[in-house]
Amino acid sequence: MWRRRYETSWSARLLQALLLLYFVATNAFYIPGIYPNDYPQGAELDIRANKLSSSRSNVPYDFYFLPFCNPPEEKNKKLNMGQILLGERSKSTPFKAFMLVPETCKVACKRTLDSKDVVKLKNLIRRNYRARLNLDNMPLVVKKQTQLENGDEYYELGYPVGYAVEDQFYIYNHLHFKILYHHPSSGGSKDSYRIVGFEVQPSSVAHFGDPEEPSFCSAAGFQEVAVGKTVYFTYNVEFEESPIRWATRWDPLLKATEEQEEIQWFSIINSLLTTLFLTGLVGMIMLRTIRKDLMRYSQPEDEEEIQEETGWKLIHGDVFRSPPYLSLFCVAIGTGAHVFSIACVTLLFALVGFLSPANRGGLLTAMLSLWILNSVFAGYVSSRLYKSLGGLFWKRVALGTGLLFPGLIFSVFFCLNFLMWLSQSNDTVPFSTLVLILFLWFGISLPLIFLGTYFGRRRASYEFPVRVNQIPRKIPRQPWYNNTILSVLIGGILPFGSVFIQLVFILGSLWQNEIYYMFGFLSSVFILLIVTSAEISIVLCYLRLCGEDYRWWFYSFFSAGSSGLYVFLYSLFYLMTQPDFYGIDFVSLLVYLSYMSIISLAFTFLTGYIGFLACFWFTRKIYSAIRVD
């Protein structure tokens, strides 16, 4: 007993050391935006440059990729893993601002455009690129002109680089910053203020005259983009007191419109009705059909009736026979359990507020952290199932669980990163970060997979209520509704139907730089997705068993997992119906299709694992309720 207690303590200490090393390497404990910054009057405000992004292109660029003012010589701020992978940066800017000190027509710099500058500007203006700036962790926004009926206003992140009128291009070279501040009534100094908003009104001004004159920024005309043109970059700074408190300063940006809320409620009601329909169908099967079968199978009148019986009881000697490609199947189940655990914990963290937009890159960092830490669970699930089905090559399953899906993601990511580098994109991940990812993968995740495999092999195997015959039973010809491809494709429709409206908002957040923060709606829909995937798998699995077809293992996985195919098809429909994607370049199209393929595959593993888990419980339950001679 003392030796076992010592081994447990040693393994726990080793796990704690690995977790501490990982968190230190990725700055996972750093959560910005939690504590407010108090600025006294006259304090310098640090306006930071983020990136250039567009809803028409998936290739972000550095803020200084365009011929703006040269950045001041200053070291960039440290970024977490999520910010680096998302292409976000934090660089100093020539825009100087001081708390409650207004500025008018301040000259940041001047630049003379050459032919390369003109080509870059026209290309990015044509694709609607927007410049993203931050102040005190608040994003720069442009307030839209149209207002809602309840008085709320729309906001767009960043300001456009410029605009085009027919074949003539103009640059927004004058920025009117409006900094919203709040004077806290309690806490902090009496003469300190907190920033609660950062707005801008961009304009194109063809400056003329003396830069020292106030009329320099009010000259008539617009700044044309042409070779040899001298462009002055100027800005104003205005301060406005706001009733918004620091704790709720993100609310105006995250507040859903009435139309969005109606769509969300429609989505939930639609998913709920689908789930109730399936629940009624499963309940009918359970209470009527299966109950009738159990009574007939458990109390036969004579041996002649047994010989004439048909249905799922006759395949009791084959229903728990190991499926072909057992190792691959267990790897898929372990990967699905991995994705499922990540989704559950991530949604939980998002609901309690740890993954707010104030924590830039926090969502991706959390998902990467959970992928590493939950590797134990993936190894445990795949190894225990493999052991229960009589598998012998457990090392192959452990390596497959740790390398197959992560290897596919890394390969796609590495190729896209190379294309981004060729495109001079801001989204290029540094070589040091790639090395760190490989270390986290092979140095922490893979060992945790083997640790979970160790625990899974030590646990007792799953108990099956009936024994497996040595000779497989011949499978009769199946009716048309039991056609594997047809029924699998039908099975994926209902799980996809429960989430497709949420998918619109998620795709908008991923590809159109919108902020998604409706995690309450998402959590409700996720629960309905779990129930729908489980119930549709049980129904289809029961129909297959009634047709005396015992090949239900892979079938149970794909009956709900085929919803990933519909996610990918819908992503193609979404791409073709978005007006902002007109004229999308090849690299952006490749990035979109590659990442959506990975997301769809992850969705397949998620729903497939839920479907298998439901069918596994269902088959063990019904076969344990019958009497087999």
BAMIZA-686663 format. One record per residue (C-alpha): x, y, z. Coordinates in steps of 0.001 Angstrom, whole numbers, plus 500000, padded with zeros to 6 digits. Example, Ala and Ser with C-alpha at 12.3 -4.5 7.8 and 13.67 -1.06 7.14 Angstrom:
512300495500507800 513670498940507140 
END
This chain:
500000500000500000 502862502373500866 504517501657497518 501310502344495554 500790505588497477 504376506608496699 503930505871492958 500738507945492871 502446510854494594 505418510669492209 503190510680489093 501116513566490476 504257515604491132 505549514887487638 502221516015486137 502274519206488217 505815519980487070 504877519522483406 501815521738483789 503854524446485503 506468524305482728 503787524630480063 502023527558481692 505301529407482199 506212528871478541 502924530208477191 502111532952479728 498817531187480370 498295532874483721 498352536321482149 494780537561481801 494744541193480635 491807543476481176 491005542268484694 492261545283486658 491484548851485572 494189551375484771 493745554770486440 495173557750484544 495679561142486206 495198564265484149 498102564717481739 499187561072481867 500454559680478564 498110557265476789 499708554481474791 497932553979471447 499040550603470068 498913549234466516 497422545777466039 497134544722462394 495466545282459041 492522542952458411 489676542624455958 486397540782455601 487332540094451966 490631538467452736 491891536011455322 495451537336455079 496201539935457790 499132542330457450 501306544271459816 500110547816460498 503330549173459019 503048547072455870 501504550182454281 503421553460453947 502229554873457257 504561556678459624 507631554727460674 507151553078464071 508985554606467006 511944552601468245 510439550568471025 510300546911471945 507014545222471173 504891543984474023 504843540284474822 501968538350473305 500349535115474360 500184532081472120 496685532840470878 497597536362469747 500615535082467830 498590532397466066 495860534913465194 498356537316463664 497809540022466262 500632542371467173 501123545207469648 503370547933468282 503833551545469255 502434554308467057 503359557948466413 499982559076467758 500573560853471067 497724561457473498 497595562703477081 494693562304479472 492199565189479178 494579567134476918 492815567714473574 494875568014470410 494019569619467084 495731568945463769 498809567215465149 501225566062462412 502404562511462949 504679562415459896 504776562864456145 505558560299453462 506245560538449733 504611557634447915 506654555589445463 505373553002443003 505499550110445518 503572552138448084 500873552968445554 500492549319444524 500125548232448159 497641550959448993 495440550337445974 495480546585446555 494440546875450207 491897549631449584 490331547523446836 489967544627449324 488499546798452109 491333546455454607 490902548184457944 493564549405460377 493190548073463922 494433550150466893 494053549674470650 494078551943473671 494069550533477203 493034547184475737 489996548759474041 489755548347470261 489402551342468004 485895551464466525 484014553504463968 480449554371464937 478037553679462109 475617556361460972 472466554213461136 470899553655464523 468559551037465858 465011551773466990 465996551518470662 468785554069470264 471703551638470244 474386552115467613 476471549860465405 480237549722465710 482875548512463263 486319547457464419 489136549581462998 488976552249460342 489248551719456557 492617552363454942 490949554398452199 488232554349449592 487875554293445827 485674556270443471 485657554475440136 489384554190439264 490559556884441677 491892555894445104 492040558063448229 493716557400451578 492348558219455012 495240560245456356 493485562318459033 492086560629462163 489814562295464696 490151560232467892 487442560413470547 488483558931473888 485621558177476258 486527558297479939 484786557680483239 485525559178486622 485085556355489187 483047557332492209 484754554794494448 488215553353494421 491345554887492968 492451558492493220 489998561414493079 491957562908490179 492243559676488168 490153558587485216 489450555332483384 489131554782479646 485846553207478589 485811553764474825 488027554528471830 486373555881468668 487652557455465455 486322559419462502 488695558947459542 488842561420456672 490909562087453587 492499565527453567 494794567039450940 496823569197453321 497983572552452009 499894575399453599 501871575638456813 501602572609459154 501703574995462114 498505576717461027 495150575441462412 493681575518458899 496214572941457723 493804570044458409 490699571764457046 491953572291453506 489507571452450744 490159568352448656 490943564693449264 494335562967449456 494842561039446233 496962557889446042 499498558519443288 503238558151442700 505227561151443966 502423562481446186 503505563779449604 501032562579452245 500757564173455668 499342561960458430 497541564071461008 495187563489463909 492945565156466476 492311563976470030 489000564669471745 487878563588475223 484296562955476277 483019561862479652 480814558784479541 478355557300482054 479601553826481123 481513552194483964 484831550464483422 483378547035484280 480794547354481479 482836549176478850 482730546186476479 478928545970476605 478241548449473756 480508546397471472 479146543018472557 475457543851472830 473393541870470362 470829543670468259 467139542839468531 467334541034465206 470261538922466395 468462538027469620 465345537005467669 467476534805465420 469172533261468457 465861532460470106 464556531052466840 467674528865466690 467134527526470191 463412526907469648 464164525147466349 466772522941468019 464494522278470981 461623521160468747 463974518868466843 465239517407470093 461722516905471457 460722515118468251 463680512768468522 463098512270472226 459521511225471517 460718508866468789 463333507286471036 460828507081473881 458369505267471632 461065502798470591 462138502244474171 458719501958475781 456806500125473057 458969498369470507 461867497288472689 459619496407475597 457588494199473272 460777492620471923 462079491953475411 458870490230476441 458910488064473309 462599487188473531 462650486504477261 459582484225477386 459481482033474241 456749479433474097 458719476658472414 461920475963470508 460139476191467135 459252479820467886 462896480516468688 463955479246465302 461403481437463548 462275484591465479 463912487434463657 465344490655464897 468146491969467043 468206489049469492 469451486614466849 472755488497466473 473576488473470194 476629486325469459 478075488866467010 476904492277468197 480011492811470346 482449491356467842 485471493616467325 485084495822464244 487585495760461384 490366498332461638 490032498222465421 493072500427466052 491792503169463736 488354503017465322 489722503414468851 491920506300467692 488826508026466271 486901507517469518 489822508802471598 490155511857469354 486422512494469620 486607512284473398 489508514740473254 487537517281471195 484426516790473325 486267517487476588 487880520608475099 484509521943473934 482872521380477319 485618522999479398 486062525900476950 482346526703477058 482424526526480848 485306528998481021 483562531268478523 480343531276480559 482126532418483733 483892535217481837 487490533973481612 487431534139477815 486099537639477346 487327539695474360 489352541785476808 491649538775477082 493034538983473545 493899535579472157 492523533990475313 490089531670473532 492730530143471264 495253529969474111 492699528202476301 491864525696473571 495537524969472970 496115524578476722 493153522249477057 494315520225474068 497588519588475886 496078518900479304 493162516743478128 495494514403476271 495295512171479348 491564511726478798 492037510902475103 494635508232475856 492460506764478598 489320506463476427 491049504943473395 493167502476475398 490359501189477598 488067500602474622 490896498929472717 491628496657475673 487935495752476074 487719494680472431 490774492439472711 493352494632471028 497020493750471445 498969496623469859 498228499315472457 501307501378471563 499985501776468019 496680503143469372 498436505535471749 500658506912468982 497693507196466620 495677509126469202 498559511509469820 499777511930466232 497001511387463689 494651514368464076 497236516755465623 499646515801462845 497044516640460216 496389520025461856 500093520835462127 500776519821458521 498012522070457207 499086524867459529 502739524585458452 501870524729454744 499563527712455236 502189529435457342 504637529097454445 502067530637452065 501514533480454533 505246534077454628 505343534285450837 502440536772450974 504285538940453547 501351538449455883 501233539443459528 499827536000460312 503176534269459838 504132532376462991 507792532811464023 510124529833463934 510555529964467719 506785529587468160 506754526573465830 509503524993467926 507480525703471084 504388524078469543 506407520981468628 507781520861472179 504279521095473657 503122518368471275 505938515836471634 507229516904475042 503955517208476966 500896516093474983 502300512783473730 503630511730477175 500229512600478654 498619510384476003 500770507473477198 499968508367480813 496253508160479992 496901504899478140 498557503525481275 495523504390483390 493148503012480761 494953499673480569 494941499352484338 491182499815484525 488909496816484119 487567496159480629 484001497026479723 481691494128480543 479575492801477678 476288491058478568 476674488310475930 479560486268474578 480892486493471042 480573483440468767 483678482130467046 482088482040463589 480460485261462338 476806485092461389 475818485796457799 474220489204457373 470932489095455421 470095491501452641 469137494854454091 466047496917453221 466548500216451414 466244502330454562 469189500441456089 471507501420453253 474680502531455015 475467505648452978 471863506831452807 471111506368456501 474426507932457532 473743511018455428 470213511275456850 471535510896460396 473809513932460131 471039516315459088 469356516660462479 472507517378464563 473574519921461960 470086521442461936 470336522127465655 473453524289465260 473416525766461763 472014529162462827 474741529514465444 477175528577462710 476322531800460864 477497533937463794 480567531772464414 481667532012460778 481135535756460906 483398535920463940 486070533743462345 486208535280458879 484647538737459056 486391540077462170 483181540269464174 483084539799467944 481240536675469120 480242536690472769 476860534912472885 478200531939474833 474931531511476747 473050530776473529 475937528645472296 475958526532475479 472217525881475184 472590524836471559 475587522642472459 473492520737474999 470776520235472390 473451519054469941 474572516393472404 471036515148472959 470199515186469238 473371513350468235 472809510682470883 469158510104470028 469540509944466246 472389507447466677 470262505261468943 467366505247466471 469532504362463464 471515501814465456 468300500069466558 467035499881462964 470330498341461894 470237495744464666 466633494880463770 467890494166460245 470293491602461821 473320493651460833 475809493647463717 478284496045462061 477251498980464207 480601500245465538 481684502535462705 478036503064461787 477255504548465211 480208506929464818 479299508195461348 475519508283461829 475946511455463903 479469512309462725 478279512892459172 477023516265460408 480613517456459919 480099517032456181 477120519373456322 479180521890458286 481726521941455465 479052522172452761 477399525025454617 480753526814454889 480973526672451082 477448528077450811 478356530803453296 481430531693451254 479511531996448010 476679534067449479 478814536704451212 479172539852449076 482428540765450829 484056537622449430 483609538750445832 486995538668444142 488674536767446968 492321535972446261 493682532438445975 495603532445449275 492554533602451237 490403530955449547 492952528262450377 493170529406454003 489386529406454334 488909525943452823 491791524431454805 490683525724458168 487026524901457536 488046521355456584 489802520983459939 486852522499461820 484420520187460013 486596517161460781 486758518170464447 482954518470464433 482789514961462960 484925513582465785 482830515446468362 479403514267467208 480743510845466242 482018510257469753 478651511274471210 476836508961468781 479089506003469572 478790506573473325 475003506564473071 474878503414470920 477417501653473115 475252502282476171 472094501329474257 473324497976472947 474744496918476301 471472497877477953 469102495967475672 471243492820475444 471634492678479210 467818492593479522 467243489413477472 467784485764478364 470235483973476115 470615480177476321 
END
